[in-house]
Amino acid sequence: MEVPAINLKAIVLVHWLLTIWACMVSWLPNSFAWGNFSVLAVGVWAIAQRDSIDAVLMFLMGLVVTILTDIVHFGIYYPVNDFAVDTRFRFSAGMAILSLLLKPASCFFVYQMYRERGGDYNVNFGFPSVSRDRDAYQSIDQQEESSPPANPFNQAQDSKPAVRTY
């Protein structure tokens, strides 16, 4: 399946703009802005260094972390009663929620960009896996005919004892 190429600049710009609009009204704490702008700074680093796999991976991991922290921020700081909510607050909250909704799609495209740059992130949890590829196995039934194994207890008769220096 061919994935359309999305420019990394567009992803960073959209999330930067949505974060600016989300921070217009001070209903979210400063940690929301610091977290999102820090991740976007790593995104700018990923744009600046086109061959860096680490920058794209750090941007991807940062987006995943901000998804979780944004959910926590909205759950804690969203006002329960809506009677004193003005239009600016609703716009700000809407942009913050829209940013959160776009982040999984952004993660998908950033992961595709990570793969394009040569990254291959395989997660291994330590569980044994079964493989059907038997080309890598070596048979233990046949031994090589090159030389018999060395026996340290049976030394040859013509060998001289080593000279000890004290």
Secondary structure, DSSP 8 states (H G I E B T S, - for coil): -------HHHHHHHHHHHHHHHTSSTTS-HHHHHHHHHHHHHHHHHHH-TT-HHHHHHHHHHHHHHHHHHHHHHHHHS-S--TT--HHHHHHHHHHHHHHHHHHHHHHHHHHHHHHTT-------S--------TT---SSS--SS-----TTS--TT--------
